[in-house]
Amino acid sequence: SRLPATRSRLFSDEGVGLIRQWAGDFLQLPFFEPLCSIMIIMNSVLIGYTAEFNSQLVRDQSFDERQEPMPVVILGHICTVFFCLELVLRMVNMGADFWIKADGRCWNMFDLFLVLFSLAELAVMFSNTSQDLGGNRLKTIKMLRIVRVFRVFRFFRELSLLALMIIDSMRSLLWALVLMTIIIYVFAILFTESASAYLRDVRNDGQGPGLDVERYFGSLYKTVYILVQCMMNGVSWGGVA
C-alpha cells in the first residue's frame, strides 16, 4: 500500500513542482553552464578529429572502413548522453514554457533537433543499418553535428552580442548588395552595347581584337560575369580592358 501512495504523491501537483524545483536547482549550479560549454567544445573537437581521421584514410589510400579509436567513440557517446540529460532537465524545469515561451524558444527547438538527431544516429549505429544508408552519406550527416558549437553563444554574452551585431548589419549589407548589383547591371549594359557596336562596325571574322571583345562582352550575361570576376579579383581588369 505504501508504493501506490508514494507514486500518487510523486505525480501529484506538489510532487511535480518538487521535481521541477530539483531540476531548476541543478541547472542553476555554478559549474553547470561552464560544464555545458566544455562539453560543447569537446564535442566540436571530436567532430574535427573524425573529419581529419577520414581524410587521413583517403590520403593513405586506405578505403577499408576502419573504425575510429575507441576513446573517441566513447567520448562522443558521453557527449550525447550529457546533452540528452541537459535537455530533459530543462524540459522538466520549464514545463510548457519550453514550447511556448518566446524567450529562448528558438534555442530550445535547436537543442531538441540536435539531440533527436544524435539519438537517431546512435540508433542507426547500434542497429547495424549504417551500411544500408550508405557509409559515406551517414558520415556526412554526422558532420552536421558541428552546428552545436553555436550553442556557446548561449553561455557567453560577448559572443551573443557579436552575433546580434552581425545579424543587425545584414539589412545594410543587403541594400549594399542591391546597390552594387544595380551599378554592375548599368555598366554591363553600356559595355555590351559598345561591344556590339564595335563588332558590327569592324565585321570581325574571328581574328584580331574582336575575338577577345566577343569573349568578354559578347552578351549581357558574359559582361555581368566578367565584371563580377574583376570586382572579386578573379580576373585582372587590365587584361580584360
C-alpha positions in Angstrom: 0.0 0.0 0.0 3.0 2.3 0.5 4.1 2.1 -3.1 0.8 3.4 -4.7 0.7 6.1 -2.0 4.3 7.1 -2.8 3.5 7.1 -6.6 0.4 9.2 -6.1 2.4 11.8 -4.1 5.1 11.8 -6.7 2.7 12.5 -9.6 0.6 15.0 -7.7 0.9 18.7 -8.3 3.1 19.0 -5.3 5.4 16.2 -6.5 5.6 17.6 -10.0 6.5 21.0 -8.6 9.2 19.4 -6.4 10.7 17.6 -9.4 10.7 20.9 -11.4 12.4 22.6 -8.5 15.1 19.9 -8.3 15.7 20.2 -12.0 15.9 24.0 -11.7 18.3 23.9 -8.8 20.6 21.5 -10.7 20.5 23.8 -13.8 21.4 26.8 -11.5 24.5 25.2 -10.1 27.6 27.4 -10.6 29.5 24.8 -12.5 26.7 23.7 -14.8 27.0 26.3 -17.6 30.8 26.1 -17.7 30.4 22.3 -17.9 28.0 22.7 -20.8 30.5 24.9 -22.6 33.3 22.4 -22.1 31.1 19.6 -23.4 30.2 21.6 -26.5 33.8 22.4 -27.2 34.9 18.8 -26.6 32.2 17.6 -29.0 33.3 20.0 -31.6 36.9 18.8 -31.2 35.8 15.2 -31.5 34.0 16.0 -34.8 37.1 17.8 -36.1 39.2 14.7 -35.2 36.7 12.5 -37.0 36.9 14.6 -40.2 40.7 14.5 -40.0 40.7 10.8 -39.4 38.5 10.2 -42.5 40.7 12.5 -44.6 43.8 10.6 -43.4 42.3 7.4 -44.7 41.9 8.9 -48.1 45.4 10.3 -48.1 46.8 6.8 -47.1 44.6 5.3 -49.8 43.1 3.1 -47.2 39.5 2.6 -48.2 38.7 -0.1 -45.7 36.1 1.1 -43.3 38.4 1.4 -40.3 36.6 2.3 -37.1 37.6 5.4 -35.1 39.6 4.9 -32.0 37.5 3.6 -29.1 38.2 6.6 -26.7 36.9 8.9 -29.4 33.7 6.9 -29.8 33.2 6.6 -26.0 33.7 10.4 -25.5 31.2 11.0 -28.3 28.6 8.8 -26.6 29.3 10.6 -23.3 28.6 14.0 -25.0 25.4 12.6 -26.5 24.2 11.4 -23.1 25.1 14.6 -21.4 23.2 16.7 -24.0 20.2 14.4 -23.6 20.2 14.8 -19.8 20.6 18.6 -20.1 17.6 18.8 -22.5 15.5 16.6 -20.2 16.3 18.7 -17.2 15.4 21.9 -19.0 12.2 20.4 -20.3 11.2 19.3 -16.8 12.1 22.6 -15.2 10.4 24.8 -17.8 7.4 22.6 -18.4 5.0 24.0 -21.1 7.2 27.1 -21.2 9.8 25.1 -23.1 7.5 25.0 -26.1 5.5 28.3 -25.9 7.7 30.8 -24.1 9.1 33.2 -26.7 12.3 33.9 -24.8 14.7 31.1 -25.7 12.2 29.1 -27.7 14.4 29.0 -30.8 17.4 27.8 -28.8 15.1 25.1 -27.2 14.0 23.9 -30.6 17.6 23.9 -31.9 18.7 21.8 -28.9 15.8 19.4 -29.4 16.6 18.9 -33.0 20.3 18.2 -32.3 19.5 15.8 -29.5 17.0 13.9 -31.6 19.5 13.8 -34.5 22.2 12.4 -32.2 19.8 9.7 -30.8 18.8 8.7 -34.3 22.5 8.4 -35.2 23.1 6.1 -32.2 20.0 4.0 -33.2 21.4 3.6 -36.7 24.8 2.8 -35.4 23.7 0.1 -32.9 21.2 -1.4 -35.2 23.9 -2.1 -37.8 21.9 -0.4 -40.6 24.6 2.2 -41.5 25.6 0.2 -44.5 22.1 0.2 -45.8 22.0 4.0 -45.5 25.4 4.4 -47.1 28.5 4.8 -45.0 29.8 8.0 -46.7 26.3 9.6 -46.6 26.0 8.8 -42.9 29.4 10.3 -42.1 28.5 13.4 -44.0 25.3 13.7 -42.0 27.2 13.1 -38.8 29.4 16.2 -39.6 26.2 18.3 -39.3 26.6 17.9 -35.5 29.2 20.6 -35.7 26.4 23.2 -35.7 26.1 22.5 -32.0 29.2 24.7 -31.5 26.9 27.7 -32.0 25.3 26.9 -28.6 28.3 28.5 -26.9 26.6 31.8 -27.9 24.0 31.0 -25.3 26.6 30.9 -22.4 28.9 33.7 -23.5 27.4 37.2 -23.6 30.2 38.7 -25.7 29.7 36.2 -28.4 25.9 36.7 -28.3 26.5 40.5 -28.7 28.8 40.0 -31.7 26.3 37.6 -33.3 23.5 40.1 -32.8 25.6 42.9 -34.3 26.3 40.8 -37.4 22.6 40.0 -37.8 21.6 43.6 -37.4 24.1 44.6 -40.1 22.6 42.1 -42.5 19.9 44.6 -43.6 22.5 47.2 -44.5 24.6 44.6 -46.3 21.6 43.5 -48.3 20.9 47.1 -49.5 24.6 47.5 -50.3 24.5 44.3 -52.5 21.4 45.7 -54.2 23.2 48.9 -55.0 26.2 47.0 -56.2 24.0 44.9 -58.4 22.4 47.9 -60.0 25.8 49.5 -60.7 27.1 46.3 -62.3 23.9 46.0 -64.4 24.1 49.5 -65.7 27.8 49.2 -66.7 27.2 45.8 -68.2 24.5 47.2 -70.5 26.9 50.1 -71.5 29.8 47.7 -72.2 27.6 45.2 -74.1 26.1 47.9 -76.3 29.5 49.3 -77.0 31.0 45.9 -77.8 28.0 45.1 -80.1 28.5 48.4 -82.0 32.3 47.7 -82.3 31.7 44.2 -83.6 29.2 45.4 -86.2 31.5 48.2 -87.4 34.6 46.1 -87.9 32.7 43.0 -89.1 35.3 40.8 -87.4 36.0 37.4 -89.0 37.0 35.6 -85.8 40.6 37.0 -85.6 42.2 40.0 -84.1 41.0 42.0 -81.1 37.3 41.4 -81.9 37.7 37.8 -80.6 38.5 39.0 -77.1 35.8 41.6 -77.2 33.2 38.9 -78.1 34.5 36.5 -75.5 34.3 39.1 -72.6 31.4 41.3 -73.7 29.6 39.3 -76.4 26.4 39.1 -74.3 24.9 40.8 -71.3 25.4 37.6 -69.2 29.1 37.5 -70.2 29.6 41.1 -69.4 28.0 40.8 -65.9 30.1 37.7 -65.3 33.4 39.3 -66.2 32.6 42.4 -64.2 31.9 40.3 -61.1 35.1 38.5 -61.7 37.1 41.7 -62.0 35.4 43.1 -58.8 36.3 40.0 -56.8 39.9 39.9 -58.2 39.3 36.7 -60.1 40.4 38.4 -63.4 42.6 41.4 -63.8 40.8 44.3 -65.4 44.0 45.3 -67.1 43.9 42.1 -69.1 40.2 42.4 -69.9 40.4 46.1 -71.0 
